[in-house]
């Protein structure tokens, strides 16, 4: 073996040693593996369009303002633009004295390769009362459809609120189980969705009919509670080989966000406040280096967070920063190096990510002392750091990521190669209870749980 090859081997060995510093005394690696083969997508006719001519479909809602008194209602009419009106009323205003309000939608369409979308509607309602149930109706005549939602409580430090968390859902038979189990859990009031929606791009020519199918699939939840959207890599739909050169085209037409309410310049990164939580959504697949719009916006947004009003600071992004799976290993490293010091400085409580198709929860650790010159990279316990949760386990067509590194790193508290969803129950300004529910055939099993202590109000050490 030549000296050049020997030197290369020595360098590889050194990198391996540096990357594995701290890879001892890890947490728990669950022996449960749901299955190693990927599930097929549901047939296209599984969720047909609703009955009636030009009936509204693919209905979904999200928060429509900064503080929770607004809702964006979105839907598709497949044949004609009109009707383009939402009627809505408070649940207490029933009967002949019911006072209906109306708002018109913004309508958009797009073409993708050989696909032409229906008419996509987005209607924003503002000035709603807090903690109030509203009914809303879209369509007309025999095609009219009625739904409802409940606004969050008024912003406040001790306001309890419960979020669901799902990532990388797709539309397979496993995806169906995940959504069914989530909807059977009555606690969640809103969804934190960390990216990768339809997986249309896994089909020939990014089959955009799969976007329509996905919208009909999730409507049973998305029409009734707000889903807070983060974009993943499967939302890029960038395909120069078929002359589709505009990133995020289908996603941005279909899924609006209230980005302007937080002074963002892009729907892909934004912030909302809901009950006692301040939620920041970032884009892993948009520029984030110094002086870019996302970097500049996040710096300003973090400085605006008022922990006395919203003590829980939560971040959603797609590509995880801490991941002990060989699948997508270290793909989030550049963003981590850029933003992690800010997360520690501002004492972010939780960071939810997807992308890796398994489940993992970290300890409170940071790696802000990383030195690119000497290559030393050692995550250490840090009471000011977030808990990082990777929940890219919705059930998508690409299957599970079961390649966890061995031994388990010390920063990893719990990991499992299964599909499922999570529930985050914020109890007050100091405590939240978090559970991850594995898809175990016909039931959702709470496989991981932890009491979380707020970094601002009660920065004590948690115990798994």
BELPECOR-V379670 format. One line per field, one symbol per residue. phi: phi as a letter, one per 30 degrees, with the letter a starting at -180 (. if undefined). A space follows every 10 residues. Layout:
phi=???
This chain:
phi=.ddddddddd dddddddddc didbhddccd ddbeaccddd ddedcdbddd djdhddbhda bbdcbdcjcb bccbabcdcb dcdbcccbad ddccidcdcc cbbdcdcbba cbhcccdddc cbcccbiddd hbdbcbbbib idcdbbbaab ddddeadcdd abccbbbhdi bcddeededd ddddcdddca ccccjicche ddcehheddd ddddddddee cddcbdcccb ccddcdhcbe dcicccdied dddcbdbddd dcidcbddba bbcbiccccc cccdcbebde ideddddded dddddcddcb ddcbccacdd dbaccddhei dcdddeddce edddechddb bcbbiddaca bcddbbbdce bddcidbbdb dbdccddcbc bdcdkdddid ccdddbdddd dcdabacbcl bbbccdcadc bbccbccddc hdbccdcbaa dccdddcadd ddbd
